[in-house]
Amino acid sequence: MKMRKRALGALAGLLLSFFAVGAAVAADRPYTEGVVSEISSIRTEPGMFDAYMAWLAGPYKQIMEAQKAAGLIVDYAVYAAAPRSPSDPDLYLVTVYKNMAALDDLAAKSDPIMEKLQGSLADQNKAYIERGKMRTVLGSELVREAVLK
């Protein structure tokens, strides 16, 4: 019994030292993990730039402001770009989250906001199809800020 207690104590001490070393190594990094941004690349259809910008200034902005007020997002932005080729985006939509954990169950958290502002899921899908006439989503990516110490 005493041998078992000693072995368990030694094991616990060993584990604690590994955790302490791991924490010390992590503290030596020259950066910390910052916010997470989702960046969507958008190409507006010919002649639809102003119409799409009007949608962004209206319903899109309402949705983003409601999500911001609910604490689901930290910030958002729209960036216009000069495309280098016909396959390049002319807009970037950026949504900023506090961290990766903020993306967990995001749909469940944002669904009530979307229903309040845009109606049922069927209505939201119809609106998505209509927006498809104004733009093409080229893709999106998640990037995490590396905050330098």
C-alpha positions as CSV (number, residue, x, y, z in Angstrom):
1,M,0.0,0.0,0.0
2,K,2.8,2.4,0.9
3,M,4.6,1.5,-2.3
4,R,1.5,2.2,-4.3
5,K,1.1,5.6,-2.6
6,R,4.7,6.5,-3.3
7,A,4.4,5.4,-7.0
8,L,1.2,7.5,-7.4
9,G,2.9,10.5,-5.7
10,A,5.9,10.2,-7.9
11,L,3.7,10.0,-11.0
12,A,1.7,13.0,-9.9
13,G,4.9,15.0,-9.3
14,L,6.2,13.9,-12.7
15,L,3.0,15.1,-14.4
16,L,3.1,18.4,-12.6
17,S,6.6,19.0,-13.8
18,F,5.7,18.3,-17.4
19,F,2.8,20.8,-17.1
20,A,5.1,23.4,-15.6
21,V,7.7,22.9,-18.4
22,G,4.9,23.1,-21.0
23,A,3.6,26.4,-19.5
24,A,7.1,27.8,-19.4
25,V,7.7,26.9,-23.1
26,A,4.4,28.4,-24.1
27,A,5.3,31.6,-22.2
28,D,8.5,31.9,-24.3
29,R,6.7,32.3,-27.6
30,P,7.1,35.8,-29.1
31,Y,3.4,36.1,-29.7
32,T,-0.1,35.3,-28.3
33,E,-3.1,34.1,-30.1
34,G,-5.5,36.9,-31.0
35,V,-8.8,37.2,-32.6
36,V,-10.1,35.0,-35.4
37,S,-11.3,36.5,-38.7
38,E,-13.4,34.9,-41.3
39,I,-12.6,36.5,-44.7
40,S,-15.1,35.9,-47.6
41,S,-14.0,36.7,-51.1
42,I,-16.8,38.1,-53.2
43,R,-17.0,38.9,-56.9
44,T,-19.9,41.1,-57.9
45,E,-21.7,40.4,-61.2
46,P,-21.2,43.0,-63.9
47,G,-23.4,46.1,-63.2
48,M,-24.4,44.8,-59.7
49,F,-21.7,46.4,-57.5
50,D,-23.9,49.2,-56.3
51,A,-26.9,46.9,-55.8
52,Y,-24.8,44.5,-53.7
53,M,-23.3,47.4,-51.7
54,A,-26.9,48.6,-51.0
55,W,-27.7,45.1,-49.6
56,L,-24.5,45.2,-47.5
57,A,-25.4,48.7,-46.2
58,G,-29.0,47.5,-45.3
59,P,-29.8,43.9,-44.3
60,Y,-26.2,42.7,-44.0
61,K,-25.3,45.6,-41.7
62,Q,-28.4,44.9,-39.6
63,I,-27.4,41.3,-39.1
64,M,-23.8,42.2,-38.2
65,E,-24.8,44.9,-35.8
66,A,-27.3,42.5,-34.1
67,Q,-24.6,39.8,-33.8
68,K,-22.2,42.3,-32.4
69,A,-24.8,43.5,-29.8
70,A,-25.4,39.9,-28.9
71,G,-21.7,39.3,-28.3
72,L,-21.4,36.7,-31.1
73,I,-18.8,38.8,-33.1
74,V,-16.3,41.4,-32.1
75,D,-16.4,43.4,-35.3
76,Y,-17.0,43.3,-39.1
77,A,-15.8,45.2,-42.1
78,V,-16.2,45.4,-45.9
79,Y,-13.2,46.0,-48.1
80,A,-13.3,46.9,-51.8
81,A,-10.5,45.6,-54.0
82,A,-9.3,46.2,-57.5
83,P,-9.4,42.7,-59.1
84,R,-6.4,41.7,-61.1
85,S,-8.3,39.2,-63.2
86,P,-11.9,38.3,-63.9
87,S,-11.7,35.5,-61.3
88,D,-10.4,37.7,-58.5
89,P,-12.7,39.2,-55.8
90,D,-13.7,42.8,-55.8
91,L,-15.0,42.7,-52.2
92,Y,-13.9,41.1,-49.0
93,L,-16.3,40.6,-46.1
94,V,-14.5,40.2,-42.8
95,T,-16.1,39.0,-39.6
96,V,-14.0,39.1,-36.4
97,Y,-14.6,36.6,-33.6
98,K,-13.0,36.7,-30.1
99,N,-11.4,33.2,-30.6
100,M,-12.0,29.8,-32.2
101,A,-14.3,28.8,-29.4
102,A,-16.7,31.6,-30.5
103,L,-17.4,29.4,-33.6
104,D,-18.7,26.5,-31.5
105,D,-22.5,26.2,-32.0
106,L,-22.5,29.5,-33.9
107,A,-25.5,28.6,-36.0
108,A,-27.6,27.8,-32.9
109,K,-26.6,31.1,-31.4
110,S,-27.2,33.2,-34.6
111,D,-30.4,31.4,-35.8
112,P,-32.7,33.4,-33.6
113,I,-31.2,36.7,-34.8
114,M,-31.5,35.6,-38.4
115,E,-35.1,34.5,-37.9
116,K,-36.0,37.8,-36.3
117,L,-34.4,39.9,-39.1
118,Q,-34.9,37.7,-42.2
119,G,-37.7,35.3,-41.4
120,S,-37.8,31.6,-41.6
121,L,-35.0,29.4,-42.9
122,A,-37.0,29.1,-46.2
123,D,-37.2,32.9,-46.5
124,Q,-33.4,33.2,-45.8
125,N,-32.7,30.6,-48.5
126,K,-34.8,32.5,-51.0
127,A,-32.9,35.8,-50.1
128,Y,-29.6,33.9,-50.5
129,I,-30.6,32.8,-54.0
130,E,-31.6,36.4,-54.9
131,R,-28.2,37.7,-53.7
132,G,-26.6,35.1,-56.0
133,K,-27.8,37.2,-58.9
134,M,-25.7,40.0,-57.6
135,R,-22.5,38.2,-56.6
136,T,-20.5,35.1,-56.6
137,V,-18.8,33.8,-53.4
138,L,-15.3,32.8,-54.4
139,G,-14.5,31.3,-51.1
140,S,-13.7,32.1,-47.5
141,E,-10.9,31.4,-45.0
142,L,-10.3,31.6,-41.3
143,V,-7.2,33.5,-40.1
144,R,-6.0,34.0,-36.5
145,E,-4.1,37.1,-35.5
146,A,-0.7,36.5,-34.0
147,V,-0.2,39.3,-31.5
148,L,3.5,40.0,-31.1
149,K,4.8,40.5,-27.6
